[in-house]
Amino acid sequence: MTAAVDKAYAALRQKIFSGELAAGDRLKERKICEELDVSRTPVREALRRLQADGLVVIEPNRGGVVAGINASEAAEIYSLGMLLESFGAGLAATRATEEDLTELDRIIAAMEAALRTDSPVSRSTYLELDSDLHRQIVAITGNHHLGRLIRQVVGLPVLIQAFTHYSHTDLLRSLEQHRTIVAALRAGDAEWAEAAMRAHILSGRSVTFPRSKLML
């Protein structure tokens, strides 16, 4: 049973991260069961786990729907996320240990490897690693309240919808921006780290809203 739940959960999560399943798509249990060769019980449990991740909304008598947000909500989230994550990057620059930096380097190397090809799987892998890197930077601060606030403000649906607008070139640019953030942390330069994170998030906003007149 556990193996079947894990199989369904992993498969659906990968489809959402890769963009194969987009915001608003209905998750039909019968179709999922047929595609994954599992029964309905593990599929329903997998959907509940995805709901806990914020990736799926389960509607009464209608099943699961891939979670999403509108452009106005996303713009507000970018504004708040930029403030919180920039502050976090600056704080992390004053607290990062060599062990922390080694872990960030490992994630960066994995991100680079993921982008050697451009496929739904590589995009899904890159998005997972991107999320891991940002979480690790916040963890370095040791500020648990900051981590909780960022998780509340910047949920996975925001990142996933943003990444649907990214070309492979955009992803490569994102990777270089992450390298710059890590370089600032290694230098122990809080102002540089804060500015690098701010530039990274503003760059993401410009890809997601290329003609937006919204001001941060």
N, C-alpha and C positions, 0 to 999 in steps of 0.2 A: 504493500500500500504506500509506504513512505517513498519507495523508489519511483512509483508511478506519479505521485504528487510532485516530486522533484523534477521528473522528466517533463511534465506538463508545465510546471512553473518556469523552468529554464527555457523551454521552447517558446513560450508566449512572451517572456521577458525579452528574449533575443529579437523576436519579431517586432516588438514595440520599440526597442532601442534602435533597430536597423531602419525603422520607418515603414517596414512592410505592413504593419498595423498602425494606422494613423489615428489621431485624436478624433473621437466620434464614431469610430468603427465599432460595430456590435460584435460581441464575441459569442458566437452560436455554439452552444455546448455540443450538440450532435456533430457538427462539422469538425470541431476540435478533437472529439473522441475518435472520429474516423481517421483524421490526419495523423494522430499520434498513437493510434491503436491502444487507447486506454479507456476505462469505463468513466461514467459521469461523476462518480464520487471523487476520485482524485482531481478531475478537472475543476469541480466546484471548490475543492480545497485550495487548488492552485490560484483560482480567481480571488479567493478570500485573501491569500497571501499577497497577491498583486494589489489588491485594494489597500492592504496595510502599508504597502510601499508608496501609495498615492498614484499608482499607474492605472488603476481600473476603478470605475464606479459601478457598483452593483445596484441595479434598480429593481424594486419589488415587481415580481411577476414578469420581468423583461430580461433578466440576466445581466451580464457584464458589458460595459462600454469602455473603450479606451479613454482615459481622462484627458482633458484638454483645458486650455484657457483662451480667452479672447485677447486681441492685440492690446487693448487698453489695460487689461490686467497685467499682461506681460511687461508693458512699459513701466508700470508702477513697480513691478518686481525687480526689473533691471535697476531702477533708481535706488531702491533699498538694498538690493544685493551688492551694488557697487560700493555703497557706504560701508556696509558691514564687512565685506570681504577685503576691501582696501585697508580698513583698520586692522583686520586680522593679519594681513600680510605684513604690515608694518610691525605689529607686535611679535609675530613669528620671527622676524629678522633679528630681534634682540634676544631670542630664546632658543634658536635652533642649535642643536648639538651636531657633532660630526655624524652620529648615528642617524639623526633625522635627515640630514642632507644626503646620506648614502641611500636612504629609502626613497627620497624624492628623485635621485638620479636613476634608481632602478625603475621607477614608474615612467620617467621620461624615456628611458631606453625602450621600454615595452610599448610606449605610445609611438615611438619612431618605427618600431618593427611592425606595428599594426598598420601604419600608413604606407608600407611598401607596396601594398595593393589597394585598389579602390573597389570594395565590394560591400554588400550589406553586412557580412560578418565582420569585416575589418572596421567598418563604421561603428557597429555595435560595441566591439572591443575597445575602440578609441574612446567612445562615450563613457564606458565603464571606468576606464583608466583616468579620464579627465575628472570624473566625479571623485575617484579615489585620491587624486592629487590635491584637489581643493579641500577635501576632508582632512587629509594629512596635514596640510598647512594650518588649518584651523586647530587641529589637535595639538600642534606644536605650541600654540599660544597657552595651552593649559587652562583656557577660559571656557568652562563648560556652558556658561550662560550664552556666550557668543555662538558656540556651536549649535545650541538649541535654537537660537533666534534665526540663524542662517538656514537650518533645516526647515523651520516653519515658513520662512519667506521664500526661499529658493528651492522648490520641490523638483523632483525628477521630470514631471511633465513640462516644466519651463525649459529645461535643458534639452529634452527630446525634441520639442517643437522648434527650438532655435536651431538645432543641428539639422533639421530637415531642409533648411535654407543653405547649408554649407556645401560648397563645391569641394573637390579634393584639394584645390589650391587654398581655399579658406582653412581647411583642416591643417595643412602644412604651416600656414601662417599662425594658426592657433598654437601649434607645437612650438614654434620659435618664441612666441610670447611666453609660453610656460617656461622655456629655457631661461628667458630673461628674468622672470620672477624668481626662479631658483638661484640664478647668479646673484641677484640682489640679496637673497637670504644668506647665501654663502659669504657675501661681503659684509654682512651684519649691518647693512644700510637700510634703516627703517623707512626713510623718505623715498628712496629708490624703489623699495619693495611695494610701498603703498602706491606710488605712481605707476609702477609696472602693472599691478593688479587692476588699477583703475583703467589704464589704457587697454588692457586685455578685455575687460567687460564692455567698455565703450566700443571696441572693435566688434565684439559679438553683437552688440545692439545694432551697429551699422549694417551688418549682414542681414539680420532679422528684419530690420525696418529701414531699408535702403533709402526711402523717400520720406522718412518720418520727420516731422517738424517738432516733435516732442523735445522738450528741454529737460536735462537732468539737473 
